[in-house]
Amino acid sequence: MEFICRKSIKGTLLFISLLLLTATALAAGLLTKGLKKSYSDTKAVIAKIADSGSSGEAVLLWLKEAPDANWLASGSKKLQEYGYDRHTETVWDAKFRAERNQIWLILAAFCTAALSLLYLLYHLLQKQGFQKNAKLEQLLCRLQDVDPDLPDLTLEPCDAALSDRIRSLQAQIQSDRKNAHAEKEATKALVTDISHQLKTPLASLRMSLELLSQEDLTPSECREFSDSCLRHLGALENLAGSLINVSRMENGLISIHAKAGDLSQTILAAVNRVYEKANEKRISIEMDTHSCPDPLLALHDAKWTAEAFINLLDNAVKYSREGSRITIRAERLTTYLKVDFIDEGPGIPKSELSKIFQRFYRGAFAERTEGSGVGLYLAREIIERQSGVLYARQRKDGTVGSVFSVHLMIPRENLQNC
C-alpha cells in the first residue's frame, strides 16, 4: 500500500510538472506573438504619421484609439516603399527582442521556482514515506516479539487499511503463539501421562517374565506368572485401544450420528460386554425401568453410546467391592431421558467430581487400581457429541458409592409423558 501511494504521488507530481512546462511554453508563445504584433503595428503607425503630415490633434486621437486595419496596412506599405520590410532591423525590433527575452526570463524563473517546489514536495513526501517504512519495520520487528503495546499508527490517508492489517496480524500472531504454546504444553502432558500409564504394566510384565525364566519354578507358580503376564498384556491392550480412540476422537476421525432408537438395547449390549468381569467379583447388574416403561426412546448413536456405557460400567465394576450391586435406572424428564449408573464403590470426593472426566486424570481413590485414566474422558466426549450430558455425583441415600448420570435427548415426535 505504501509503495502504491508513493508511486501514485510521483506520477501525479510528474504530470503536474509536464503540465506546468507546457503551459509556460504556451504562455510565452502567446505573449511573444502579441508583443511582435504590437511593435509591428507601432512601426506602421509611425510610417503613416510621417507620410500624412498629420496635425498634433490627429496624432493624439490615434494614440487614444487604435487605427483600423486598412490604416495600418497603408503604413506598412509606406515602410516597404522606403526599403523597410519586416526583416529590416530598427530600434523597435531591438526593443521587441529585449521585451521578449524579459518575458521568457520571467516565465523561466517562474517555471524553475514551481518545479523546485514540486521537487521539494516530492522529497518531503518521500522522506515521510521513508519514515513510515522505518516505523512499519519497527512495528513488524515488535510483532515478531509479540509486543502487545503497539503505538497508534498515523499513516494518513492511504495507510489506514495498513494500520488495520497490522493490528489484525498482531492479534493473529498472538493467538497462534498462545495456541502453539498450549498445544506444546498439552503434548508434553500427553507424553508424560502415556509414559506414566505404560510404566506400571510394562514393569510388572517384565518382572513376571523374568520370574518365568527361572528354572526352579513349580507348575502352579508358572501358571500364576503366566496369568500375570496375560493380565498385564490385557491392560496394555486396553490402554492402546483407549489411546487410539482418544486420538481418533480428537482428530475428528470418529463420526457419531445420533438417531432415534431404543436405549434399552444399547444398555443391554454394554452390560453383556462387562458381565464377565462383574461375575468374577460377584457383582450383580440390575436394570430399573419402573419409573419409565419400554421402549426407552432417545436420540443416540447405538455403537458409540454403548462404548460410553461400557466405560461407565467397567469403571463401576473396577472400583466396587466384591458381592456388591450396580443399578441402572432410567427416568423420563421433560425433553431428556436420564440414565443413572449407581455403584456401591468407595465414592468420589467432592473435590474430584469435576476432574475425573479429564484425560488421564486418576483420583486418590484410583491409585491402587489399574486403569488408563481415559475411560471417563471418552465417555463424556461421546455423550456430549450427541448433545447429551454426563456428570457424576455422590449417592444421596446415605450409602457409599457414586452415581454417573447420562442425559440423552428424546425424539421430538415422542415428547409425551411416560
C-alpha positions in Angstrom: 0.0 0.0 0.0 2.8 2.4 0.9 4.6 1.6 -2.4 1.4 2.2 -4.4 0.8 5.5 -2.6 4.4 6.7 -3.3 4.1 5.6 -6.9 0.8 7.5 -7.3 2.3 10.7 -5.8 5.4 10.5 -8.0 3.2 10.1 -11.1 0.9 13.0 -10.0 3.9 15.3 -9.5 5.4 14.3 -12.8 2.1 15.1 -14.6 1.9 18.5 -12.9 5.5 19.3 -13.9 4.8 18.4 -17.6 1.6 20.4 -17.5 3.4 23.4 -16.0 6.1 23.3 -18.7 3.5 23.0 -21.4 1.5 25.9 -20.0 4.7 28.1 -19.6 5.8 27.4 -23.2 2.2 28.2 -24.5 2.0 31.4 -22.5 5.5 32.5 -23.7 4.5 31.9 -27.3 1.2 33.8 -27.0 2.8 36.7 -25.2 5.7 36.9 -27.7 3.2 36.8 -30.6 1.2 39.6 -29.2 4.3 41.7 -28.4 5.6 41.1 -32.0 2.3 42.4 -33.5 2.3 45.4 -31.2 5.7 46.5 -32.3 4.9 45.8 -36.0 1.8 48.0 -35.6 3.8 50.7 -34.0 6.2 50.9 -36.9 3.3 51.1 -39.3 1.7 53.9 -37.3 4.9 55.9 -37.3 5.3 55.5 -41.0 1.7 56.6 -41.7 2.0 59.6 -39.5 5.3 60.7 -41.1 3.8 60.3 -44.6 0.5 62.1 -44.0 1.8 65.1 -42.1 -1.0 64.8 -39.6 -1.6 67.5 -37.0 -0.9 67.1 -33.3 -4.6 66.7 -32.6 -4.8 63.8 -35.1 -1.8 62.2 -33.5 -3.4 62.4 -30.0 -6.5 60.9 -31.4 -4.6 58.0 -32.9 -2.9 57.5 -29.5 -6.3 57.1 -27.8 -8.0 54.9 -30.5 -6.3 52.1 -32.3 -6.1 52.7 -36.0 -8.1 50.3 -38.3 -6.5 47.5 -40.3 -6.6 49.5 -43.6 -4.7 52.4 -42.0 -2.1 50.0 -40.6 -1.8 48.3 -43.9 -1.1 51.7 -45.6 1.6 52.4 -43.1 3.3 49.0 -43.6 3.2 49.6 -47.4 4.8 53.0 -46.9 7.6 51.4 -44.9 8.2 48.9 -47.7 8.4 51.8 -50.3 11.3 53.2 -48.3 13.0 49.8 -48.1 11.8 48.7 -44.6 10.2 45.3 -44.6 9.5 43.0 -41.6 13.1 41.8 -41.6 14.7 45.3 -41.6 16.4 46.0 -38.3 15.0 49.0 -36.5 15.1 50.3 -32.9 11.7 48.8 -32.4 13.0 45.3 -33.3 15.7 45.7 -30.6 13.0 46.8 -28.1 10.9 43.8 -29.1 13.8 41.3 -28.5 14.5 42.9 -25.2 10.9 42.6 -24.1 10.7 39.1 -25.5 13.8 38.0 -23.6 12.4 39.5 -20.4 9.1 37.6 -20.8 11.0 34.3 -21.4 13.2 35.1 -18.4 10.3 35.8 -16.1 8.4 32.7 -17.2 11.6 30.5 -17.0 12.1 31.8 -13.5 8.5 31.1 -12.5 8.7 27.6 -14.1 12.0 26.9 -12.3 10.6 28.0 -9.0 7.5 25.9 -9.5 9.4 22.8 -10.5 11.8 23.3 -7.5 8.8 23.5 -5.2 7.4 20.3 -6.7 10.7 18.6 -6.4 11.0 19.7 -2.8 7.4 18.5 -2.1 8.3 15.1 -3.7 11.4 14.7 -1.5 9.4 15.7 1.6 6.8 13.1 0.8 9.5 10.6 0.0 11.2 11.4 3.3 7.8 10.9 5.1 7.4 7.6 3.2 10.9 6.5 4.5 9.9 7.5 8.0 6.7 5.4 7.6 8.7 2.5 6.3 11.0 2.8 9.2 8.1 2.9 11.6 6.5 -0.1 9.8 9.7 -2.0 10.1 9.9 -1.2 13.8 6.3 -2.4 14.2 7.0 -5.6 12.3 10.0 -6.3 14.5 7.9 -5.8 17.6 5.3 -8.1 16.1 7.9 -10.8 15.9 8.4 -10.4 19.6 4.6 -10.3 20.1 4.7 -6.9 21.8 1.1 -6.2 22.9 1.7 -2.4 23.3 1.8 -1.2 19.7 1.6 2.6 19.3 -1.2 4.1 17.3 -0.5 4.4 13.6 -0.9 7.8 11.9 -0.2 6.8 8.3 -2.7 9.1 6.5 -4.6 8.6 4.4 -3.6 5.6 2.3 -2.2 3.7 5.3 -5.4 3.4 7.3 -6.1 0.0 5.9 -2.5 -1.0 6.5 -2.8 0.0 10.2 -5.9 -2.3 10.5 -4.0 -5.1 8.7 -1.0 -4.8 11.1 -3.3 -4.9 14.2 -5.1 -7.9 12.7 -1.8 -9.5 12.1 -0.7 -8.8 15.6 -3.8 -10.4 17.0 -3.4 -13.4 14.8 0.3 -13.9 15.8 -0.6 -13.6 19.4 -3.4 -16.1 19.1 -1.1 -18.5 17.1 1.6 -18.2 19.7 -0.8 -18.9 22.5 -2.3 -21.9 20.7 1.2 -23.2 19.8 2.3 -22.9 23.4 -0.9 -24.5 24.7 -0.5 -27.3 22.2 3.1 -27.8 23.2 2.2 -28.0 26.8 -0.6 -30.4 26.1 1.7 -32.6 24.0 4.2 -32.6 26.9 1.5 -33.5 29.3 0.2 -36.2 27.0 3.6 -37.8 26.6 4.1 -37.7 30.4 0.7 -39.3 31.0 1.2 -42.0 28.4 4.6 -42.8 29.8 3.2 -43.0 33.3 0.3 -45.3 32.1 2.8 -47.6 30.3 5.3 -47.7 33.1 3.4 -49.9 35.6 2.1 -52.7 33.3 5.4 -52.9 31.5 7.4 -53.1 34.8 5.0 -55.8 36.1 5.2 -57.7 32.8 9.0 -57.5 32.8 9.1 -58.8 36.4 6.7 -61.7 35.6 8.7 -62.7 32.5 12.0 -62.6 34.5 10.5 -64.9 37.1 9.2 -67.2 34.4 12.7 -67.6 33.1 13.8 -69.2 36.4 14.2 -73.0 36.2 13.2 -73.9 39.8 9.5 -72.8 39.4 6.7 -75.2 40.2 3.8 -75.7 37.7 1.5 -73.6 39.9 4.0 -70.7 40.0 4.4 -70.9 36.3 0.6 -70.6 35.8 0.5 -67.8 38.3 3.2 -65.8 36.5 1.7 -66.6 33.1 -1.7 -65.3 34.2 0.0 -62.2 35.5 1.6 -61.7 32.0 -1.7 -62.1 30.3 -3.3 -59.7 32.7 -0.7 -57.0 32.1 -0.8 -57.6 28.4 -4.6 -57.1 28.5 -4.0 -53.9 30.4 -1.6 -52.7 27.7 -4.0 -53.7 25.0 -6.9 -51.8 26.7 -4.6 -48.8 27.1 -3.6 -48.9 23.4 -7.2 -49.2 22.4 -8.2 -46.3 24.6 -5.4 -44.1 23.2 -6.4 -44.9 19.6 -10.0 -44.0 20.4 -8.8 -40.7 22.0 -6.7 -39.9 19.0 -9.4 -40.7 16.6 -12.0 -38.7 18.6 -9.8 -35.6 18.9 -8.8 -35.6 15.2 -12.4 -36.0 14.0 -11.9 -39.5 12.6 -14.9 -40.8 14.6 -18.3 -39.9 13.2 -21.1 -40.0 15.7 -24.7 -39.9 14.2 -27.5 -39.7 16.8 -30.8 -41.1 15.7 -34.0 -42.3 17.4 -33.6 -45.7 18.9 -34.4 -48.0 21.9 -31.8 -47.2 24.5 -32.5 -50.4 26.4 -30.9 -52.4 23.7 -27.8 -50.3 23.8 -27.7 -50.7 27.6 -28.0 -54.5 27.2 -25.1 -54.6 24.7 -22.9 -52.7 27.2 -23.9 -55.0 30.1 -23.0 -58.1 28.1 -19.5 -56.7 27.5 -18.8 -56.2 31.2 -20.8 -59.1 32.6 -17.8 -61.5 32.8 -15.7 -59.0 34.8 -18.7 -58.3 37.1 -19.3 -62.0 37.6 -15.7 -62.6 38.6 -16.2 -60.2 41.5 -19.8 -61.5 42.2 -21.2 -58.1 41.3 -24.8 -58.0 40.1 -26.0 -55.6 37.5 -29.7 -54.7 37.7 -31.9 -52.6 35.4 -34.6 -50.5 37.0 -37.1 -49.0 34.4 -40.2 -49.0 36.7 -40.4 -45.2 36.5 -40.3 -45.2 32.7 -41.7 -48.2 30.8 -40.3 -49.6 27.5 -39.4 -48.5 25.0 -36.6 -46.2 26.2 -36.5 -44.0 23.1 -33.7 -41.5 22.8 -31.5 -39.8 20.2 -28.2 -41.7 20.2 -25.6 -43.5 18.2 -26.1 -47.1 19.3 -22.4 -48.2 18.7 -20.7 -45.3 20.4 -23.2 -44.8 23.2 -22.7 -48.5 24.1 -19.0 -47.8 24.2 -19.6 -44.9 26.6 -21.8 -47.1 28.8 -19.2 -49.9 28.7 -16.6 -47.4 30.1 -19.1 -46.3 32.9 -19.9 -49.9 33.8 -16.3 -51.1 33.6 -15.4 -48.2 35.9 -18.2 -49.2 38.3 -17.1 -52.8 38.4 -13.4 -51.9 38.8 -14.0 -49.8 41.9 -16.9 -51.6 43.5 -16.3 -54.2 46.3 -17.0 -57.9 45.7 -20.5 -59.0 46.2 -21.9 -55.5 45.7 -24.6 -54.3 43.2 -24.7 -51.9 40.2 -28.1 -50.4 39.4 -29.0 -48.9 36.1 -32.0 -46.7 36.5 -33.8 -44.9 33.6 -36.1 -41.9 34.2 -38.1 -39.7 31.8 -37.6 -36.0 32.1 -39.3 -33.2 30.1 -37.1 -33.4 27.0 -34.3 -35.8 28.1 -34.1 -39.4 29.1 -31.8 -39.8 32.1 -29.9 -43.0 32.8 -28.2 -43.4 36.2 -25.3 -45.9 36.8 -25.3 -46.4 40.5 -22.5 -48.4 42.2 -21.5 -49.3 45.8 -17.8 -48.4 45.4 -15.7 -46.1 47.7 -17.3 -43.0 46.3 -15.7 -39.9 44.7 -14.6 -36.9 46.9 -16.5 -33.7 46.0 -13.2 -32.0 45.2 -12.6 -34.6 42.4 -16.1 -34.8 40.8 -15.2 -32.1 38.2 -11.8 -33.6 37.5 -12.5 -37.2 36.9 -13.5 -36.6 33.3 -10.2 -35.0 32.4 -7.9 -37.0 30.1 -5.6 -39.3 32.1 -6.8 -38.0 35.4 -6.8 -40.5 38.2 -8.0 -39.6 41.7 -6.6 -40.6 45.0 -9.2 -43.4 45.3 -8.0 -45.0 42.0 -4.2 -45.1 42.7 -4.3 -48.8 43.8 -6.5 -49.9 40.9 -5.2 -50.5 37.3 -6.6 -48.1 34.7 -5.8 -45.9 31.8 -7.5 -42.7 33.0 -9.2 -42.1 29.6 -12.4 -44.2 30.0 -14.5 -41.4 31.6 -13.0 -38.8 29.3 -14.0 -40.8 26.2 -17.5 -41.5 27.7 -18.2 -37.8 28.2 -16.8 -36.9 24.7 -19.2 -39.5 23.2 -22.2 -38.3 25.1 -21.6 -34.6 24.5 -21.1 -35.1 20.8 -24.8 -36.3 20.8 -26.0 -33.1 22.5 -26.1 -35.1 25.8 -24.8 -34.6 29.3 -22.7 -36.8 31.5 -21.8 -35.9 35.1 -21.0 -37.7 38.4 -22.3 -37.1 42.0 -22.3 -38.8 45.3 -25.2 -41.0 46.4 -27.8 -39.2 48.4 -29.4 -42.2 50.2 -26.6 -42.3 52.8 -24.8 -45.3 51.3 -21.3 -45.4 50.0 -21.0 -45.2 46.2 -21.2 -43.0 43.2 -23.8 -42.1 40.6 -23.0 -41.4 36.9 -25.9 -39.7 35.2 -26.3 -39.6 31.4 -28.9 -37.3 29.8 -29.9 -38.0 26.1 -32.5 -36.1 24.1 -35.9 -37.7 23.5 -37.0 -37.6 19.8 -39.3 -34.7 19.2 -42.1 -36.9 17.9 -42.0 -38.8 21.2 -42.3 -35.9 23.6 -45.2 -37.1 25.7 -45.5 -38.3 29.3 -44.4 -41.8 30.1 
